[in-house]
Amino acid sequence: MTSFHFDIGSQARHAGRFIGRVRGELLRALAEKKAKAGFPQRVLAEKLGVERALINRQLSGEANLSLRSLADLAWAMDMEISFELKKPMARAGQNQPMTTSTVQHGQIKYINGGGKRVSVFAAPANAEPLQAKKSA
Protein backbone atom coordinates (compact mmCIF):
# COMPACT_ATOMS: atom_id res chain seq x y z
CA MET A 1 0.00 0.00 0.00
CA THR A 2 1.36 3.40 -1.01
CA SER A 3 0.34 6.50 0.85
CA PHE A 4 1.29 10.13 0.52
CA HIS A 5 1.26 12.85 3.11
CA PHE A 6 1.55 16.49 2.10
CA ASP A 7 2.23 19.22 4.62
CA ILE A 8 2.80 22.77 3.41
CA GLY A 9 4.96 23.59 6.41
CA SER A 10 4.54 26.08 9.19
CA GLN A 11 5.93 29.08 7.27
CA ALA A 12 3.57 28.62 4.31
CA ARG A 13 0.63 27.84 6.62
CA HIS A 14 1.33 31.01 8.61
CA ALA A 15 1.51 33.14 5.45
CA GLY A 16 -1.58 31.52 3.92
CA ARG A 17 -3.68 32.15 7.00
CA PHE A 18 -2.61 35.78 7.16
CA ILE A 19 -3.32 36.36 3.46
CA GLY A 20 -6.72 34.71 3.88
CA ARG A 21 -7.57 36.96 6.82
CA VAL A 22 -6.58 40.09 4.91
CA ARG A 23 -8.52 39.07 1.80
CA GLY A 24 -11.53 38.12 3.94
CA GLU A 25 -11.44 41.48 5.69
CA LEU A 26 -11.33 43.29 2.34
CA LEU A 27 -14.33 41.31 1.11
CA ARG A 28 -16.25 41.99 4.31
CA ALA A 29 -15.53 45.72 4.19
CA LEU A 30 -16.50 45.93 0.52
CA ALA A 31 -19.72 43.97 1.14
CA GLU A 32 -20.63 46.28 4.02
CA LYS A 33 -19.93 49.36 1.90
CA LYS A 34 -21.96 47.91 -0.98
CA ALA A 35 -24.91 47.16 1.32
CA LYS A 36 -24.91 50.66 2.84
CA ALA A 37 -24.10 52.81 -0.17
CA GLY A 38 -24.37 50.63 -3.30
CA PHE A 39 -20.61 50.45 -3.90
CA PRO A 40 -19.97 47.66 -6.45
CA GLN A 41 -16.57 46.50 -7.73
CA ARG A 42 -17.16 48.53 -10.89
CA VAL A 43 -17.14 51.80 -8.90
CA LEU A 44 -14.04 50.68 -7.01
CA ALA A 45 -12.27 49.90 -10.31
CA GLU A 46 -13.30 53.24 -11.83
CA LYS A 47 -11.98 55.14 -8.82
CA LEU A 48 -8.65 53.30 -9.12
CA GLY A 49 -8.50 53.61 -12.92
CA VAL A 50 -8.23 49.84 -13.49
CA GLU A 51 -10.39 47.15 -15.07
CA ARG A 52 -13.06 45.60 -12.85
CA ALA A 53 -11.64 42.18 -13.73
CA LEU A 54 -8.39 43.06 -11.91
CA ILE A 55 -10.33 43.97 -8.75
CA ASN A 56 -12.27 40.72 -9.05
CA ARG A 57 -9.05 38.67 -9.44
CA GLN A 58 -7.43 40.39 -6.45
CA LEU A 59 -10.43 39.84 -4.19
CA SER A 60 -10.96 36.23 -5.30
CA GLY A 61 -7.31 35.28 -4.75
CA GLU A 62 -6.44 34.79 -8.41
CA ALA A 63 -4.08 37.80 -8.38
CA ASN A 64 -1.54 38.83 -5.78
CA LEU A 65 -2.30 41.65 -3.39
CA SER A 66 0.75 43.82 -2.86
CA LEU A 67 0.97 46.28 0.01
CA ARG A 68 0.45 49.02 -2.59
CA SER A 69 -2.70 47.40 -3.97
CA LEU A 70 -4.04 46.96 -0.41
CA ALA A 71 -3.40 50.63 0.28
CA ASP A 72 -5.06 51.61 -3.02
CA LEU A 73 -8.14 49.50 -2.30
CA ALA A 74 -8.46 51.00 1.18
CA TRP A 75 -8.12 54.51 -0.27
CA ALA A 76 -10.77 53.81 -2.91
CA MET A 77 -13.17 52.65 -0.17
CA ASP A 78 -12.36 55.73 1.97
CA MET A 79 -10.88 53.53 4.67
CA GLU A 80 -7.60 53.27 6.51
CA ILE A 81 -5.67 50.08 7.26
CA SER A 82 -4.32 49.37 10.72
CA PHE A 83 -1.74 46.67 11.27
CA GLU A 84 -0.43 45.03 14.40
CA LEU A 85 2.24 42.42 15.08
CA LYS A 86 1.99 40.55 18.36
CA LYS A 87 2.90 37.26 19.95
CA PRO A 88 0.21 34.59 19.63
CA MET A 89 -1.65 33.52 22.75
CA ALA A 90 -1.98 29.85 23.71
CA ARG A 91 -5.43 28.31 23.43
CA ALA A 92 -6.71 25.04 24.88
CA GLY A 93 -7.07 22.37 22.22
CA GLN A 94 -4.71 24.08 19.76
CA ASN A 95 -2.99 21.28 17.85
CA GLN A 96 -0.42 23.45 16.09
CA PRO A 97 2.67 24.94 17.74
CA MET A 98 1.68 28.45 18.75
CA THR A 99 4.79 29.94 17.17
CA THR A 100 3.42 29.15 13.69
CA SER A 101 -0.30 29.77 14.04
CA THR A 102 -2.22 32.92 13.16
CA VAL A 103 -5.44 31.47 14.55
CA GLN A 104 -5.08 33.27 17.88
CA HIS A 105 -4.23 36.68 16.49
CA GLY A 106 -6.93 39.11 17.46
CA GLN A 107 -9.41 41.01 15.43
CA ILE A 108 -8.53 43.07 12.39
CA LYS A 109 -9.52 46.69 12.85
CA TYR A 110 -10.45 49.09 10.12
CA ILE A 111 -11.16 52.72 10.52
CA ASN A 112 -13.80 54.48 8.46
CA GLY A 113 -11.79 57.32 6.89
CA GLY A 114 -14.77 59.66 6.64
CA GLY A 115 -15.90 59.46 10.25
CA LYS A 116 -14.57 59.22 13.75
CA ARG A 117 -16.12 55.83 14.46
CA VAL A 118 -13.81 52.81 14.79
CA SER A 119 -15.32 49.46 13.88
CA VAL A 120 -13.83 46.14 14.96
CA PHE A 121 -14.80 42.86 13.34
CA ALA A 122 -13.71 39.33 14.12
CA ALA A 123 -11.37 37.81 11.59
CA PRO A 124 -12.35 34.38 10.27
CA ALA A 125 -10.37 31.63 11.96
CA ASN A 126 -9.53 28.33 10.34
CA ALA A 127 -8.11 25.99 12.94
CA GLU A 128 -7.59 23.16 10.49
CA PRO A 129 -4.10 22.84 8.97
CA LEU A 130 -3.98 22.57 5.18
CA GLN A 131 -3.06 18.97 4.47
CA ALA A 132 -3.76 16.59 1.65
CA LYS A 133 -3.66 12.84 2.20
CA LYS A 134 -3.80 10.26 -0.51
CA SER A 135 -3.91 6.51 -0.12
CA ALA A 136 -3.58 4.00 -2.91
Secondary structure, 3 states (H helix, E strand, C coil): CCEEEEECCHHHHHHHHHHHHHHHHHHHHHHHHHHHHCCCHHHHHHHHCCCHHHHHHHHHCCCCCCHHHHHHHHHHCCEEECCCCCCCCCCCCCCCCCCCCCCCCCCEEEEECCCCCEEEECCCCCCCCCEEEEEC
